[in-house]
């Protein structure tokens, strides 16, 4: 399958599924209820992530039956689990502890697929890690990354923009084409239509937990891949891999660290939703979702550029 056909197919399928699932959600009265934590005042559905995942699944299935393994399809198992848990939460609302358990299960499946952080590349004077320690640290990283993406899904366009920027940086700074190139193309192409539906004045479509957990899973897979020996930026770059990850995930990392410590300080659960995120503070200043997203995205790009100047 050529790149152009893959891009066009992803955009078309995503648009089609967004419309189809939104109509189904409206028919079943599955809408995003407006409350004191909402950043919107219009009727909306949370089916964007479901549409992106379905597009990926359809394209993967087509290639599988045509004996074309465009990426390691085994990663669809943990990604499917994360999407389904998020979708169930979008519709019925579930306790954060249950979501946390399923995130750990998904993380273990990712590890069993061969991705694990077994070397800290000299950070804190630590290099190679033992098997158990490596698995615990890897699970922690995966769960933290998934939740960091979930946490920033609070204003229009922000989560998909940060994920898109991360994937572009991941592919751009790799010395060689990564084994996830086709997954990257499908993901970025599939999230493009969400911008239109996300910023509509009426009948908006949100990513939903199905999307933020699913995309967070993709980002976590890429991060573990970066921190393994498989991803090479420059031959002498191993010591800077963690700093590189921080640079391309700057905003989600800063936001999750800040919000978790703040909630604990206030005697609340780290997973209790509120409007104290940095993007919520910013939206009160600029009163425009597109501008707020653009500001955060611009800062993220500057951080990546600075990293390349300092360490590239």
Residue, then its C-alpha position, 0 to 999 in steps of 0.5 A: x500500500x503506497x503512502x498516498x493511498x494510506x493517507x487518503x484511506x485513513x482520512x476518508x475512513x476516519x471522517x466516515x466513522x466519525x459521522x457514523x458513530x456520532x449519529x449512533x451516539x445521538x440515536x442512543x442519547x450518548x452525549x457529553x453532559x455539560x457540568x462545572x468541569x466542561x470547557x464547552x457549552x454545546x451538545x457534543x459526543x465522545x466518539x472521536x477516538x473510537x473513529x480513529x481506532x476503527x480506521x486503524x483496525x480496518x486498514x490493519x485488517x485489510x493489510x493482514x488478509x493481504x499478507x502485508x504486515x505494515x507494522x507489528x499487529x500484535x500491538x493492536x491487542x493492548x491498544x484495543x484494550x485501552x480503547x475499549x476501557x476508555x469507551x466504556x468509561x465514555x458511556x457508563x463512567x467507571x472508577x479510576x481504579x478499574x481503569x488503572x488496573x486495565x492500564x497495567x494489564x495493557x502495559x504488561x502486554x506491551x512488555x510481553x511484545x518485546x518492549x521494555x526499559x532495561x537500561x537507564x543509560x547512565x541516569x542516576x548512575x544506573x545502566x542495566x536493570x534486572x528483569x523485575x526492576x525493568x518490568x516495574x519501571x516500564x509499567x510505571x512509564x507506560x501508565x504515566x504516559x497514558x494518563x499524561x495524554x488523558x489529562x491534557x484532553x481538556x480543550x479543543x484540539x490540544x491532545x491530538x495536536x500534542x500527540x501529532x507533534x510527538x509522532x512527527x518528532x519521533x519519525x523526523x529525528x530517527x536516523x532510520x525509518x522506524x518500524x512504526x512508520x505506517x502506524x504513524x502515518x495512519x494515526x496522524x492521518x486519522x486524527x486530522x478530521x477530528x480538528x474539523x469536528x472538534x472545533x465545530x460550533x454545534x454537534x462537536x465531536x470530542x476525542x473521549x477517553x477511548x481516544x486519549x487512552x488509545x493514543x496514550x498507548x501509542x505514545x507509550x509504545x513509542x517512548x519505550x521503543x525510544x528508550x530501548x536500543x532500537x531507536x537511534x538518533x546519533x551513535x553517542x545519543x544513548x545518554x540523552x534519550x530520556x531528555x529527548x523524550x522529555x523534550x517531545x513530551x514536554x507539556x504532558x509531563x509538566x502538566x501531569x507532575x504539577x497536577x498530581x502533586x497539587x491534588x495530593x497537596x490538597x488531599x485529593x486523589x491524583x486521578x480526581x478530575x478538575x479544572x486546575x490543569x495548565x490549559x484550563x488556566x490558559x483558557x481563562x486568559x485567552x478565552x479561545x480554545x484554538x489560541x490556547x492550543x496554538x500557544x501550548x503547541x508553539x511552546x512545545x516546538x520551541x522546547x524541541x528546537x532548544x533540545x536539538x540546539x543543546x544536545x543535537 
